[in-house]
């Protein structure tokens, strides 16, 4: 089955829809949680405006529900995916209700918030590479991934024989991240090798040239590497042909062929964001404005482990949330 992965490329302002399993009842629950039984005409009672990059994407929807679980309503949501909202209406709504907090789920949602005259604080989660966002004094949030060192420790614990890990990346978008990964690798007795490219057409060639020197490929979000669905599938196909495991950051890649996924737990991220929002609204902002996520979801593809003859630490299996057999 051909699986579309376009919607995990959230660098684009208006990403296409991810073909995920539809959950109509969740949409109904979201509607009632957001606007309340009596609707949202009493705009002055609203404290929070939620901008969701794409409510049809499972991890964004889960973060939103986790957030709403602790906030007890009194919020209005705009789904900003392509064709789903009117910018003028959104701007007018912001001026009318003057939300105390605007919660942005995803990078595109934050960029929309930037274009609005928001007087309250901005809260961000599920944004890829939010380092630049984190520099703004009025912005708070939760990072989109666990600390790099923590991820490498997990990898080393699960796969003790793996030593050399390659990272496809573009210097423009991930140079600092790769530098941090190399430093963290030295602290965890792993060698992180940068497979840097400047153009999407270089990705396959670079991977084919260096893959024989790798024990694994760490697949990270990068708009140059992830230029198209075909490019992503080509990367996973090459790794499968060479029996090189792929470590990824989103559960969607478990369906594409990733051997290990270390992802944030989206509902927990939503609840963590809600706790931040409460403190900000109480005028008790945290000293560290961006926090690392407190929950992770780990998925292991046992079929790949067998096919690639990988050594797995059986004592580490207790930390894995889901095993694909």
N, C-alpha and C positions, 0 to 999 in steps of 0.2 A: 504494500500500500504506500503510495506517495504521500508524504506528510508535509504540509506547508509550515514553514518556520518563519515566515516574513514578519509576523507580528511581535516577535521578540526583538526586532530591530527598532528600538524605541528612540533612536536618534532623530528620526524623521518626524516633523511636526504633526503629520496626519497619517499614521501608519495604517495599512490595510487590516482587515479583520483576520484574526486567528481562527481557524476552523476547529473550534473546541466543542466538547460535548455541551449541548444546550441544556440549561437548567431554568426553565420558565418560572418555576415556583420561587427560585432565588430572586429573580427580577422583581416578582411581586412583593417578596419580603423586603427587598431593598427599598422599594417605593414607599411602603407603609412605614418602615423605620425612618426614612428620610423626612417625609412630609408630615407624618402623623395622621391619625384617623380624620382629623378635621381639616387637612390640607395645609397649605403654607401661605395663605393669604395674609396672615398676621406677620408681615415681614419684620416688624420691629422686635419680635420675640426670637428671631433667629440669631444665634451666636456665631455659627460656623458655616462657611461656604466650602463645599468640596468640589474640586476640579479633578475629574477622573480622565486620564489619558484615553482609556478605552474600557468601559465597563464590561465588555464582552470577554475580556481576557481574564482568565481564572485568577491569576495572582493579584491583579488589580482589584478585582471584585472581592477577593478574600481579605485584602488589606482594608478595604472600605467597610466590610462587615465587622471585622475586628475592631476598627475604630468606632463604629456606631454602637457596638456592644457596650462600650464604657461611657459613651457620651449621652446616652439616653435621649436621642432625637435632637430637636432644635437645630437642625442643619438642613441645608439645601444642596443638592448635588447637580452638577452639570457634567454630562458626558460629552467630552470635546472631540471625540473621534470624527473623522471627516463626514460632513453633511448632517451631523447630529445636533449642532447648536448654532445659534446666531450670535456673532460677536457683539453686535450692537445691543442685543437683548441682555447679554451677560454683563456688559459694561453698565447698562442702566440698572441692572439688578444689584450690582456692587455698590453703586451710588445710593440706591434706595435703602438697602438693608444695612449697609456699613458693617460688614461682619468683623468680629473681633479677631478671628483667625480664618485664614484661607488655607485649607489643607489640600496640597497638590499631590496627586498620586501619579508618578511617572514624570519623566523629563519634559515631555510636551506640555503637560499641564502647568508646570512651573513657568515655561516660556510664555504661555498665555497669561498667567498671573502677572508676569513682568510687564505686559502690555496694558494692564489695567491700573487705574488709580486706586490702589489698595492702601488704606490708612492703617489697617490692622497688621498683625504679624503674619508671616507666611511659614507654613509647616510643610516639609517635603519628605516623601518616602518613595521607595521603588524607582528612584532616578539613577540611571547608569552614570557612573563617574561624576558624582555631585561635588567634587572638590571645589570647583569654581563657585558653585551655588553657596557652599559653606562659608565663603568669604564675606557674604553680605550680613551686616549686623542685625537686620530684622528678620533673618531667616533661620529656622530651626529644623531639625529633621533626624531621620534614621538612615544610615548608609544602606546600600543595596546588597552588600555582601559581608560575610564575617571577616575579621582581620586576616590579612594574607598569611601571617605566620600560623594562625590557628588552622587555616585550610591545609597548609603544608604538613603540619603535625598530623592532621587526620589522614592525609594521603600516605604519609610515611608509616603511620600506625597500621593502616589497612593493607598496604602493599609494601612490605619491608624490603623487597628485592629491587624496587624501583629507585633509580638514582638520577637519571638524566631526563629532565622534563622540558620540552620545547613549548614556546609560546608564540603563535602567529599574532603579529601586531603591526600597527602603523605608528611610527614615531610621533606623528602629529597628535594622535589621540591617547596613546598609552605609554609614552616614553618614561614618565615618572613612575607609573604603575609597575612597569617592568623592572626599573631600577630598585624599587621597593621589594619586588618579588625575588630578585637576585640576592639582595641582602638577607631577606628572610630565609631563602634557600640555604645560604651558608650557615645560618643558625640551626637549621634542621638537617644538615648533612645531605642536602640535595643540590644538584646543579641545575639552575634555570638557564636555558638557552633561548635567546631572543631570535626569532625568525622574522625579522623586520621587513616590511614591504612598503612601497610607496604608492602602488596602484593595484586595484582589484585583479588586473590581468596577471600580476606577478605571484599571486597567492599559491596557486597550484604548483607552479614551477619551483617556488622556494620550498614548499613542503616536500615535493618529490626529491629534491636535491639533498635535503637534510634528514629525512625521516629515518634512514637506516642508522643514524647516530643517536636516536632517541629511544628511551624506554616508554615514554608516554607523551601525549600532547595535551596541554592545558588550554582549553578553548574558552577564551574570554570575550566579552562584548567589545567589538571594534567595527565601526561602520565601513572601513576599507576592506577588512577581511570578510565581513558579512554583507557583501554588496548585493547578493541575490540569493534566492533559494537554491539555485543550481550550484552556486559556489559553496554554500554550506554543505550540501549533499555530496559534492565532490570531495571536500575535506574529509568527511566521515567515511566516504568510500575508499579513499586512499589509505586511511588509517586502518580500516578493516582489512584491506588487502595485505597490508604489511603486519597485521596482528599487533598494532600499536594501540593501546587503550586511550580513549579520549576522556578527560575529566572536564566536566561542564558546570555551568552555574545556574541552569534553569531546568526544572523537571521536564519541560517539553523535549529536551535533547535525549532523555532516556528513551523516547519513542523513535528517535532518529538513529540511535546506536551508541550513545555515550556509555562507557563502562561504569563511571562514577559521576554522580551529581551531588554537589554540595551547594544547597540553595538556602536562602532565608525562608523561614516559616512565615508566610504572608499574614495569616490572622494575628500572629504574635506581633509582627511589625505594626499592624494596625492598632493593636492595643497599646503598644509602646508609644506610638504617635499620639494616641489619645491621652496618655499620661503626660506627655510633653505639653499638649494643648491645654490641659487643665492647669498645669503650673504656670504657663505663660499667661493665661487669662486671670490667674490669681496674682499676677505681677511678681511671680517667683520663678523667673527664667533660669534654666540650668546654667552652670558655669561653662560646661562643655556643650556648645549649641548643637553639634551633630554627634549622635551616639551610634555605636555599632549595634547591630541587631542582637537580641538576646536569645533568639530561637533559630535552629537550623533544621533542615530536612535533608537527610542523606539517603540516596538511592543507589543501590548496587545492582549491576546487570550480571547475574551469576552465569548466564549463558556465555557472555564474552569472556568471563574469567576462565571458563573451561576451554573455550575455543582458542584462546590466546596463551594457554598454559601459564597463567599468572599465579604467583604465590600470594596467598591471602592469609593474614593473621586471623585465625579463628577466634581468638580472644577479643578481637575488635568488632566482631559482627554484632555484638550487643548494642553498639552505638548507631547502627544502621536502621533507618525507619522503614525502608521498603526494599525487598529483594525481588528482582525480576528473574524468573527462572525460564 
